[in-house]
Amino acid sequence: MIDHPDIAPVTGWIGDQDYFVFREYDHFAPEPVLDVLHGHVAGVVFRDAVPVEVCAEIAARFWDSPHRLTRGTEAPGYYLGAYTWHKPTAQYLDESEQVNPILDDLLDVEGDPMKVFYAGLSTALAREGAIVRPAEQDGRVASRALLRSWHGGGEFALNPHDDYSQCADPQMADFERRGVLQRSVVALNICLENDLGGRLAYWNIQPDAGSKSRLGLSVTGSPYPPASLVDHETKYIEVNTGDIYVFNGAHVHAVEPNTDNTRTRTRTRTTLAAMMGFIDDHTVVTWS
């Protein structure tokens, strides 16, 4: 039971045991990603899917880039790319327009894992008569990716949150990703480096509107007090360099801190990430 009587448990949709699993594979295959996009399973992990030398090259370019920025206190860390969280559509698309050429150069490596992933997904979707493309508005497109390294302290490096709520932010009501609200909001993460720790914590709860409103998280989805989640089943997913993991972002999830404290600069849990989801029966859009 919750030790803090002033914090009520989060309520919402809970998946059954057939759904609430992370299926694991020893190589990348796009068909299991469709199971997540269609809401059949919570998540999938492709182990050692990206060669270590490709991960090392992209990570080195990220850390050496003059375009790498520091994010503030809500989700402290380093990043390169544009993110949609808590900002208007025009600002996000302006930032995307600026950063996409930078990302194109940074990811211009043999075996770019984003290109490999989306090429495979495109082939699998084509069999269903569907396509995948960046979310867009008036000819302007979303950022193709977000490179990031979380370095928050305490129990979590990235606090418990959901990715669904921000899709309902009225500041981005005119952005076509809003179409995913009736479907699954899916997170893509490619681990470029991770020494020790840094597990994905994933709760079997998609919070309802009442819980979000009570906690003041209706359009941000972050942060959920850990005490409000303890009654829900939790999975802890080990994340290793070269792993690709894809999951339903409507569930509350978090990132544990890295346990290696010997480095003077935290750079041990770095991912290449994006979001995606169906906006209609034939279109998957991506954003960051």
N, C-alpha and C positions, 0 to 999 in steps of 0.2 A: 504493500500500500504506500501511498505518497506520504512522506514525512512532513510536508508543509501543508497544513490544512487550509491556508489562505490561497493556495494554487490548485484550482480544480483540474482534474484530468482532461486532456484533450479528447474530444469525441469526434466521430466521423466514420468513414468507410474503412473496413478491415477486410483484407483478402483472406481467402481460405488457404489451406496448406498446399494445394496444387498450384495456386497462383503465387504465394509468397515464397519464392525461391530465387536464387541466382544460379542459373544453369552455367556450367563451366565447359569450355572447349579448349583444345590445345592448339588451335589455329583460328584465324578469322574466317567466318562464313557469314554471308549477309542474311540468310534465311532466319536465323534466330532473332535478329534485330527486328524483323517483322512481327514476331510474337510479342515483343515489348511495345512496338508502335500500335498494335491492334489490342493491347490490353490483356493479353492472354497470360502473361507472366511478368513478375516484378522486374527482373533484371537478368542480364547475361554477362559473362566475363570470358574474354578470349585471352588466354595466357600466352605470353611470349609471342604476341602477334606482330610486334614491330621489332626489327633487329636492333640490338643494343647500340650499334654504331650510328644508326639513324637517330635514335633517341638522344645520344650524346651530342651529336652535331646540332640538332635543333635546340637542345637545352643550352649549349654553349653560346649559340647565336642569341638566344633570349637573354642570358645574363650579360652578354657583351653589348647588347643593343643600347644605343643612346635614347631610344624611344621607350624603353621600359620605364613604367611609372609605379608609384607607391599608392596603394589604396588606403583609406582612412580606418577609423576605429571600428566601424560596423563589421567589416570583413577585412582585417589588416593583412596586407601581403603585397607582393609585386605582381604587376600584370602588364601585358602588351596586347592591345586589341580594344574593342569597344564592348561595353556591356549595357544591357537595357534596364537594369535595376533602378527604379525610382527616378526616371527621367522622361521628358517628353520625346515623342517620336522624332521631331526635327533635330533635336540635339543628338540623339543616337545615330541618326542617318548621317549627320554632319561628321561625327566622329568616325563612323564606319567608312565614309568616303575618304577621309584622311588616312586611315590606318590600313585599308585593304592593300594598297600598293606596297606598304611596308611588310605586311604579312606575306604577300606574294613573294617578295625577295627572301624573307626569312625562311619560308617553307620550300624554297626552290632547291630541294635536295633530291637525290635519287631515292625513290621509295617513299615520297611524301605520304605519311600515313593518312592524312585527310583525303587526299586524292584517291588513295587505294580504298579507303572505307566507302566514300561516296560513289565510286565507280561500281563497287560490288553491290551497294544498296540500290543504285539505279537499275542494275541488271535484274535484281530480285523484284523490285517494284514493277518493272516493265511487264513481268509475267502476270501481274495483277491489273495491268492497264493503268498504272500510276507512275508518277515522276517525283523526283526530289530536286529542289532548287532553293536558292536563298530567298528569304522573305523580302518583299520589295514594296515600294510605294512611289508612284509617279516616276518610275524609271530608276529610282535609287535603291540600292540593295543593302542588305544587312552585312555586318562584319562576318567574314568567313570563318573566324575562329577567335578564341581568347586563350592566350598563354597566361598561366598564373601560378603563383607559389604562395600558399597561405602560411602566415607565421604568427597567428594569434596564440596567446598563452592560455593557461588554465586548462580546464577539462577538454576543450576542443580548440583546434586551430581555426576552424570555421564552425560557427555556432549552428545548432539545429535550425533548419529552415525548410520551406517547401518552395518549389519552382513554379507552382501553379498560380499562386496568388498574384505574383507580379504581372502575369498575363492579363489580369483583370484591372490593372492600374488605369484609371480614366485618362491619365496623361498620354497613354498609348492606345486609346480606344480606336484611333484611325489606322493603326498598324495591322497588317493582315495576319500576323501571328495570333491575333485575338480569336481567330477561327479554331484554334486548338482547344479552347475552353470546353467544348463539348466532347473532346477526345482525350487521348493520352499525351501529356507533356513529357517529352523524353530527353534525358541528359546523356550526352556522349562525352566520355573522358578517355584520354590516351595518356598513360603514365610515362613521362620522360625520365624521371629520376625519383627514387624514394629509398633512403637508406634503412631507417628503422622506424617502425610505427607507421603513423599516417594512415590508419585504416579508415575505410568508409563505414560509418555507423548509419544504420537504415532501419527505421521503425515501421511496423505494420499498422500505419494509420495515415489516412488521407484526411486531414482535418476538415470539419464541416464549417459552414459560414458562421455558426454561432460561436464556436471556439475561436475562430480568427477574430471576430468582432470583439469578443470579451478580452482578448489579449492585445487588441489594437494592431493586428497583422493582416487585415483584409486585403491590402494591396501591396504589401511588402513580403509577407510570409516569413519574416525573420525579426528577432530570434525567438524560438520557442523555449520557455524555461525547461531545463532538463527534468525538473520535478513534475512537470505536467505530462511527461512521457513514460514514466517508469512502469506503468501498468501495461504497456504495450510490448509485444514481442520485438526483439531487436536482433538484427543480423550485423555481424562485424566482418567486413570483406577485406581480406588482405590484398594490398595493392602493390605490385612489383613493377620494376622498370620493364617496359615493353607490353604491359597489359592494356587491353582495351576493355572498358566496361561501360555498359549501356543500361539505364534503368529508368523506371517511371518516377519522374521528379515531383509528382504530386504528393508522394510520401515524404514525411519529415526525414531529413538526413543531415549528416554532419561529417566533418573530417577531424579525426583525432590528431593531436600534435605529434610531430616527429620526436622520437626519444633520444636522438643523438644531439647532445648539448656541447659537443667538443668544437663545433665550428663557430667562428666569429661572425659569420654571415649565414643566416638561415636560407638554405637553397636546396634542401634535401627532399622536398615533396612538390614536384613541378609537373603540371599537366597541360595538355593541349585539349581544349574543350569547345563544345558547342551545344545548342539545344535544337530540338526538332519535333515535329508533330504533323499529323494530318490536319489540314484545314477544310478538306472536303474528301469525298471518296477516292479522288484520283490525284491528289496533290499533297506531298509532304514538303513543308518549308523548314528552313534552318535559320537560326540566328544565334547571337552570342550574349 
